[in-house]
């Protein structure tokens, strides 16, 4: 069991630097993330279809860059790769602030996508290098809560500040997003400049395994499939499936949809530390069972909201969905990154985190496509059924994964670990 003070005191100095600036770093992203497509369509006058296509560049480029980014992290270290990504983000946000032509916007969004592709594996590798043992899982959970806090507060501030009739207000928020990138850049060039995320090339460790060899390991393959499905039925629905179902089927107002995202942020920020106390020392695969059950309940609540459209009950159901879904997020986010990094070594940590990021991005891309196809055909009940079945699939995959990873990577105290010497559990590069 941990408390906030004991957790903070247990962190090394580098970990405190990283954690204390997370909310500030993500505030700028929160200012722009919910409003970029509004900016492209309503302020710059691009067609809605073109605007959506431009927005997709972020995810597509991010997915393309993730693999090479993981390799570069293992070869040159996360710090150098992250600095390149942050430079791309600063240039991209600045270009986007003044983008009056689709070609300029496309270049800007490609640069932003480059940063997205390397930032996930880079920062996760950095965290794993700074924080070890049981503290690592706790760190990932607290970090997730602070990311949501920064994005949530940024979204609220942006909503009050921007005005589609005043393009300069959008210019300001994109420039603030660019400036916020200077915070992590300063950390990487200052207090964190000595943190090493990759192995010393002069040591006698065996050569680093490539992606194909890593994915051939049963534990990694099952974990990656689990991550993809979790993202497909989870975050892949947050920007498309959930809002579409809430508006078209449950027929709630846009205000209710907007408020539901605020509920999501509040629940995560308030519950994450309590959840961390509960799951510390528990098998991570069984935490994912609980998460799958929680998300299944959430989707059933949303389905029930669709049975009573345009009513107070529907609005309550939509808000309840987001609250329960957020509780599931607090179970997922500390566990999956911790498993990846406990399976990895310093020689392949970048690649392990790149696989995690690619599975996340793949699910986030496929999720909206599936939601659009089902809801456009009026298959509302089928849509909810697919989501619930996906939750069941996570439970099945968690059971399969538990048999394939060492107890230490599953969050069990080292004294209980019995699989570390099994060749199947060998996670060295």
C-alpha positions as CSV (number, residue, x, y, z in Angstrom):
1,X,0.0,0.0,0.0
2,X,1.3,3.4,-0.9
3,X,0.5,7.0,0.0
4,X,1.2,10.1,-2.0
5,X,4.0,11.3,0.3
6,X,5.7,7.9,0.4
7,X,5.4,7.5,-3.3
8,X,7.0,10.9,-3.9
9,X,9.8,10.3,-1.4
10,X,10.6,6.9,-3.1
11,X,11.1,8.5,-6.5
12,X,14.6,9.3,-7.6
13,X,15.3,13.0,-8.4
14,X,14.9,12.4,-12.2
15,X,11.6,10.8,-11.6
16,X,10.4,13.8,-9.6
17,X,11.5,16.1,-12.4
18,X,9.6,14.1,-15.0
19,X,6.4,13.8,-12.9
20,X,6.2,17.3,-11.7
21,X,6.1,18.8,-15.2
22,X,3.7,16.3,-16.9
23,X,0.5,18.4,-16.4
24,X,2.3,21.5,-17.7
25,X,3.6,19.6,-20.8
26,X,0.1,18.3,-21.7
27,X,-1.8,21.5,-21.0
28,X,-0.8,22.8,-24.4
29,X,-2.0,19.6,-26.1
30,X,-5.3,19.9,-24.3
31,X,-5.7,23.4,-25.6
32,X,-5.6,22.2,-29.2
33,X,-6.6,18.6,-29.3
34,X,-10.4,19.0,-29.2
35,X,-10.5,21.9,-31.5
36,X,-8.1,21.2,-34.4
37,X,-10.7,19.9,-36.8
38,X,-13.0,22.8,-35.9
39,X,-10.0,25.1,-36.7
40,X,-9.4,23.4,-40.1
41,X,-13.0,23.4,-41.2
42,X,-14.7,26.4,-39.6
43,X,-11.8,28.8,-39.4
44,X,-9.6,28.0,-42.4
45,X,-12.6,26.9,-44.5
46,X,-11.3,23.5,-45.6
47,X,-14.0,20.9,-46.5
48,X,-15.0,18.7,-43.7
49,X,-13.9,15.6,-45.6
50,X,-10.5,17.2,-46.3
51,X,-10.2,18.3,-42.7
52,X,-10.9,14.8,-41.4
53,X,-8.3,13.4,-43.9
54,X,-5.7,15.9,-42.7
55,X,-6.4,15.0,-39.1
56,X,-5.8,11.3,-39.9
57,X,-2.3,12.2,-40.9
58,X,-1.3,12.5,-37.3
59,X,-2.2,8.8,-36.5
60,X,-1.0,7.4,-39.8
61,X,2.4,9.1,-39.6
62,X,2.7,8.3,-35.9
63,X,2.1,4.6,-36.7
64,X,4.7,4.6,-39.6
65,X,7.3,6.4,-37.4
66,X,6.8,4.3,-34.3
67,X,8.8,1.2,-35.5
68,X,11.9,3.1,-36.7
69,X,11.6,5.4,-33.6
70,X,11.9,2.4,-31.3
71,X,15.0,1.2,-33.1
72,X,16.6,4.6,-32.9
73,X,15.8,4.8,-29.2
74,X,17.6,1.5,-28.6
75,X,20.6,2.7,-30.7
76,X,21.0,6.3,-29.7
77,X,18.9,6.7,-26.5
78,X,15.4,8.1,-25.8
79,X,16.7,11.6,-25.0
80,X,18.1,12.3,-28.5
81,X,15.1,10.9,-30.3
82,X,12.7,12.8,-28.1
83,X,14.5,16.1,-28.7
84,X,14.1,15.5,-32.5
85,X,10.4,14.7,-32.0
86,X,9.9,17.8,-29.8
87,X,11.5,20.0,-32.5
88,X,9.2,18.5,-35.1
89,X,6.2,19.3,-32.8
90,X,7.3,22.9,-32.2
91,X,7.7,23.5,-36.0
92,X,4.4,21.6,-36.7
93,X,2.3,23.6,-34.2
94,X,3.8,26.9,-35.4
95,X,3.1,26.1,-39.0
96,X,-0.5,25.0,-38.2
97,X,-1.1,28.3,-36.3
98,X,-0.7,30.1,-39.7
99,X,-1.9,27.4,-42.1
100,X,-4.2,29.0,-44.6
101,X,-3.6,26.4,-47.3
102,X,-4.2,22.6,-47.0
103,X,-0.7,21.8,-48.1
104,X,0.8,23.8,-45.2
105,X,-1.6,22.2,-42.8
106,X,-0.6,18.7,-44.1
107,X,3.1,19.4,-43.6
108,X,2.3,20.7,-40.1
109,X,0.2,17.6,-39.1
110,X,2.9,15.3,-40.5
111,X,5.4,16.9,-38.2
112,X,3.1,16.6,-35.3
113,X,2.6,12.9,-36.2
114,X,6.3,12.4,-36.1
115,X,6.4,13.6,-32.5
116,X,3.4,11.4,-31.6
117,X,5.2,8.4,-33.2
118,X,8.4,8.7,-31.0
119,X,7.1,10.4,-27.9
120,X,5.2,7.3,-26.5
121,X,8.0,4.8,-26.8
122,X,10.6,7.5,-25.9
123,X,9.0,8.8,-22.7
124,X,8.0,5.2,-21.6
125,X,11.6,4.1,-22.1
126,X,12.8,7.2,-20.2
127,X,10.4,6.4,-17.3
128,X,11.5,2.8,-17.2
129,X,15.1,3.8,-17.0
130,X,14.5,6.2,-14.1
131,X,12.0,4.2,-12.1
132,X,12.3,0.4,-11.4
133,X,10.6,-2.3,-9.6
134,X,7.1,-2.0,-8.1
135,X,7.4,1.8,-8.2
136,X,7.3,1.7,-12.0
137,X,3.7,0.5,-12.1
138,X,2.7,3.2,-9.7
139,X,4.5,5.8,-11.7
140,X,2.8,4.9,-14.9
141,X,-0.6,5.2,-13.2
142,X,0.1,8.6,-11.6
143,X,1.6,9.8,-14.9
144,X,-1.6,8.8,-16.7
145,X,-3.7,10.8,-14.2
146,X,-1.6,13.9,-14.6
147,X,-1.7,13.6,-18.4
148,X,-5.5,13.6,-18.2
149,X,-5.4,16.5,-15.8
150,X,-3.3,18.6,-18.1
151,X,-5.3,17.7,-21.2
152,X,-8.7,18.2,-19.4
153,X,-7.7,21.6,-18.0
154,X,-6.3,22.7,-21.3
155,X,-9.6,21.6,-23.1
156,X,-11.7,23.7,-20.6
157,X,-9.5,26.7,-21.0
158,X,-9.5,26.4,-24.8
159,X,-13.2,26.0,-24.9
160,X,-13.7,29.4,-23.1
161,X,-10.9,31.2,-25.0
162,X,-11.3,30.3,-28.7
163,X,-13.8,31.9,-31.0
164,X,-14.3,30.7,-34.6
165,X,-15.0,34.3,-35.7
166,X,-11.5,35.3,-34.3
167,X,-8.8,33.2,-36.1
168,X,-6.2,34.8,-33.9
169,X,-7.5,32.9,-30.9
170,X,-6.7,29.6,-32.6
171,X,-3.2,31.0,-33.6
172,X,-2.6,31.7,-29.9
173,X,-3.5,28.2,-28.7
174,X,-1.3,26.5,-31.3
175,X,1.6,28.7,-30.4
176,X,1.1,27.9,-26.7
177,X,1.1,24.2,-27.7
178,X,4.5,24.8,-29.4
179,X,5.8,26.7,-26.4
180,X,4.7,23.9,-24.0
181,X,7.1,21.6,-25.8
182,X,10.0,23.7,-24.4
183,X,9.3,22.3,-20.9
184,X,10.3,18.6,-21.7
185,X,13.1,19.8,-24.0
186,X,14.5,21.8,-21.1
187,X,14.3,18.7,-18.9
188,X,16.1,16.6,-21.5
189,X,18.8,19.1,-22.0
190,X,19.2,19.9,-18.2
191,X,18.3,17.6,-15.3
192,X,17.8,14.5,-17.4
193,X,20.7,14.9,-19.7
194,X,22.6,12.0,-18.0
195,X,19.7,9.5,-18.0
196,X,20.6,6.5,-20.2
197,X,17.9,4.4,-21.7
198,X,20.0,2.1,-23.9
199,X,22.7,-0.4,-23.1
200,X,26.4,0.5,-23.2
201,X,27.5,-0.7,-26.7
202,X,30.9,-1.7,-25.1
203,X,29.3,-4.4,-22.9
204,X,29.4,-8.1,-23.7
205,X,25.6,-8.6,-23.8
206,X,24.2,-10.5,-26.8
207,X,23.1,-8.7,-29.9
208,X,19.7,-6.9,-29.7
209,X,16.7,-8.8,-31.1
210,X,14.7,-7.2,-33.9
211,X,11.0,-6.7,-34.0
212,X,10.4,-10.1,-35.7
213,X,12.2,-11.9,-32.9
214,X,10.5,-10.0,-30.2
215,X,7.0,-10.6,-31.6
216,X,7.8,-14.3,-31.9
217,X,7.9,-14.5,-28.1
218,X,4.5,-15.7,-27.0
219,X,4.2,-13.2,-24.1
220,X,4.8,-10.3,-26.4
221,X,2.4,-11.5,-29.1
222,X,-0.5,-12.1,-26.7
223,X,0.2,-8.8,-24.9
224,X,0.2,-6.9,-28.2
225,X,-3.1,-8.5,-29.3
226,X,-4.6,-7.7,-26.0
227,X,-3.4,-4.0,-26.3
228,X,-4.8,-3.7,-29.8
229,X,-8.3,-5.0,-28.7
230,X,-8.3,-2.8,-25.6
231,X,-7.6,0.2,-27.8
232,X,-10.1,-0.9,-30.5
233,X,-13.0,-1.0,-28.0
234,X,-11.6,1.7,-25.7
235,X,-9.8,4.8,-27.0
236,X,-10.7,4.0,-30.6
237,X,-14.3,4.7,-29.8
238,X,-13.8,8.0,-27.8
239,X,-13.5,10.3,-30.8
240,X,-16.0,8.6,-33.1
241,X,-18.1,5.7,-31.9
242,X,-19.1,7.0,-28.5
243,X,-20.0,10.6,-29.6
244,X,-21.9,9.2,-32.7
245,X,-23.8,6.7,-30.6
246,X,-24.6,9.4,-27.9
247,X,-25.9,11.9,-30.5
248,X,-27.6,9.6,-33.0
249,X,-28.9,6.8,-30.9
250,X,-29.2,8.1,-27.3
251,X,-30.0,11.6,-28.8
252,X,-28.4,13.6,-26.1
253,X,-27.2,17.2,-26.5
254,X,-23.7,18.2,-27.4
255,X,-23.4,19.7,-24.0
256,X,-24.0,16.3,-22.4
257,X,-21.3,14.8,-24.7
258,X,-18.9,17.5,-23.7
259,X,-19.6,17.2,-20.0
260,X,-19.1,13.4,-20.2
261,X,-15.5,14.0,-21.2
262,X,-15.1,16.2,-18.1
263,X,-16.6,13.4,-16.0
264,X,-14.0,11.1,-17.5
265,X,-11.1,13.3,-16.5
266,X,-12.4,14.0,-13.0
267,X,-12.9,10.2,-12.3
268,X,-9.4,9.4,-13.5
269,X,-7.7,12.2,-11.4
270,X,-9.7,11.3,-8.3
271,X,-9.5,7.5,-8.4
272,X,-6.1,6.7,-9.9
273,X,-4.1,6.8,-6.7
274,X,-6.7,4.8,-4.8
275,X,-6.7,2.2,-7.6
276,X,-2.9,2.0,-7.4
277,X,-3.1,1.2,-3.8
278,X,-5.6,-1.6,-4.5
279,X,-3.6,-3.2,-7.4
280,X,-0.1,-3.0,-6.0
281,X,1.1,-6.6,-5.5
282,X,-1.8,-8.0,-7.5
283,X,-1.3,-10.0,-10.7
284,X,-1.5,-7.5,-13.5
285,X,-3.3,-10.0,-15.8
286,X,-6.1,-10.3,-13.2
287,X,-6.3,-6.6,-12.9
288,X,-7.0,-6.6,-16.6
289,X,-9.8,-9.2,-16.0
290,X,-11.4,-6.6,-13.7
291,X,-10.9,-3.9,-16.2
292,X,-12.6,-5.9,-19.0
293,X,-15.6,-6.5,-16.7
294,X,-15.8,-2.8,-15.8
295,X,-15.7,-1.8,-19.5
296,X,-18.3,-4.4,-20.4
297,X,-20.6,-2.8,-17.8
298,X,-19.8,0.7,-19.2
299,X,-20.8,-0.4,-22.7
300,X,-24.0,-2.0,-21.5
301,X,-24.9,1.3,-19.7
302,X,-24.4,3.2,-23.0
303,X,-26.5,0.6,-24.8
304,X,-29.3,1.1,-22.2
305,X,-29.1,4.9,-22.8
306,X,-29.9,4.2,-26.4
307,X,-33.2,2.4,-25.4
308,X,-34.6,5.7,-24.0
309,X,-33.4,8.4,-26.5
310,X,-33.8,12.1,-25.9
311,X,-34.5,11.7,-22.2
312,X,-32.9,12.4,-18.8
313,X,-32.3,8.7,-18.4
314,X,-30.3,8.7,-21.7
315,X,-28.2,11.6,-20.5
316,X,-27.5,9.9,-17.2
317,X,-26.6,6.8,-19.1
318,X,-24.1,8.6,-21.3
319,X,-22.5,10.3,-18.3
320,X,-22.4,7.0,-16.3
321,X,-20.7,5.3,-19.3
322,X,-17.9,7.8,-19.2
323,X,-17.5,7.6,-15.4
324,X,-17.4,3.8,-15.4
325,X,-15.1,3.7,-18.5
326,X,-12.7,6.0,-16.7
327,X,-12.5,3.7,-13.8
328,X,-11.5,0.9,-16.2
329,X,-8.8,3.2,-17.6
330,X,-7.2,3.6,-14.2
331,X,-6.8,-0.2,-14.1
332,X,-5.4,-0.5,-17.6
333,X,-2.9,2.3,-17.8
334,X,-0.6,1.3,-14.9
335,X,-0.5,-2.3,-15.9
336,X,0.1,-2.7,-19.7
337,X,3.2,-0.3,-19.9
338,X,4.6,-1.9,-16.8
339,X,4.4,-5.4,-18.3
340,X,6.1,-4.3,-21.6
341,X,8.9,-2.6,-19.7
342,X,9.4,-5.5,-17.2
343,X,9.7,-7.9,-20.2
344,X,12.2,-5.6,-21.9
345,X,15.9,-5.1,-21.3
346,X,18.0,-1.9,-21.8
347,X,19.0,-3.3,-25.3
348,X,15.4,-3.5,-26.6
349,X,13.3,-1.2,-24.4
350,X,12.7,1.2,-27.2
351,X,11.3,-1.5,-29.5
352,X,9.1,-3.0,-26.8
353,X,7.6,0.4,-26.1
354,X,7.3,1.0,-29.9
355,X,5.3,-2.3,-30.2
356,X,3.0,-1.1,-27.4
357,X,2.6,2.3,-29.1
358,X,1.9,0.6,-32.5
359,X,-0.8,-1.7,-31.0
360,X,-2.4,1.4,-29.4
361,X,-2.3,3.4,-32.6
362,X,-3.6,0.5,-34.7
363,X,-6.6,0.1,-32.4
364,X,-7.2,3.8,-32.3
365,X,-7.3,3.9,-36.2
366,X,-9.4,0.7,-36.7
367,X,-11.9,1.6,-33.9
368,X,-13.5,4.6,-35.6
369,X,-13.7,2.8,-38.9
370,X,-15.6,-0.1,-37.4
371,X,-17.9,2.3,-35.5
372,X,-18.6,4.3,-38.6
373,X,-19.5,1.2,-40.6
374,X,-21.8,-0.2,-38.0
375,X,-23.6,3.0,-36.9
376,X,-24.0,4.2,-40.4
377,X,-25.9,1.0,-41.2
378,X,-28.1,1.5,-38.1
379,X,-26.6,-1.5,-36.4
380,X,-26.7,0.1,-33.0
381,X,-27.3,-3.1,-31.0
382,X,-24.6,-4.9,-33.0
383,X,-22.2,-2.1,-32.2
384,X,-22.7,-2.5,-28.5
385,X,-22.5,-6.3,-28.8
386,X,-19.1,-6.0,-30.6
387,X,-17.8,-3.8,-27.8
388,X,-19.0,-6.2,-25.0
389,X,-17.5,-9.2,-26.9
390,X,-14.3,-7.3,-27.2
391,X,-14.2,-7.0,-23.4
392,X,-14.7,-10.7,-23.1
393,X,-11.8,-11.2,-25.5
394,X,-9.6,-9.1,-23.2
395,X,-10.5,-11.4,-20.4
396,X,-9.6,-14.5,-22.5
397,X,-6.3,-13.0,-23.6
398,X,-5.4,-12.0,-20.1
399,X,-5.8,-15.7,-19.0
400,X,-3.6,-16.8,-21.9
401,X,-1.0,-14.1,-21.1
402,X,-0.8,-15.1,-17.4
403,X,0.5,-18.5,-18.5
404,X,3.2,-17.0,-20.7
405,X,4.9,-14.3,-18.6
406,X,7.2,-14.5,-15.6
407,X,5.6,-13.7,-12.3
408,X,7.9,-10.7,-11.9
409,X,6.5,-9.1,-15.0
410,X,3.0,-9.9,-13.8
411,X,3.4,-7.7,-10.7
412,X,3.9,-10.6,-8.3
413,X,6.6,-10.1,-5.6
414,X,10.0,-11.5,-6.7
415,X,10.0,-14.2,-4.0
416,X,6.9,-15.7,-5.7
417,X,8.4,-15.7,-9.1
418,X,9.0,-19.2,-10.5
419,X,9.2,-18.7,-14.2
420,X,12.3,-16.5,-14.6
421,X,14.5,-19.3,-15.6
422,X,12.1,-20.8,-18.1
423,X,13.3,-20.3,-21.7
424,X,9.8,-19.2,-22.7
425,X,10.1,-16.3,-20.3
426,X,13.6,-15.3,-21.6
427,X,13.1,-11.6,-22.5
428,X,16.7,-10.6,-23.2
429,X,17.4,-8.9,-26.5
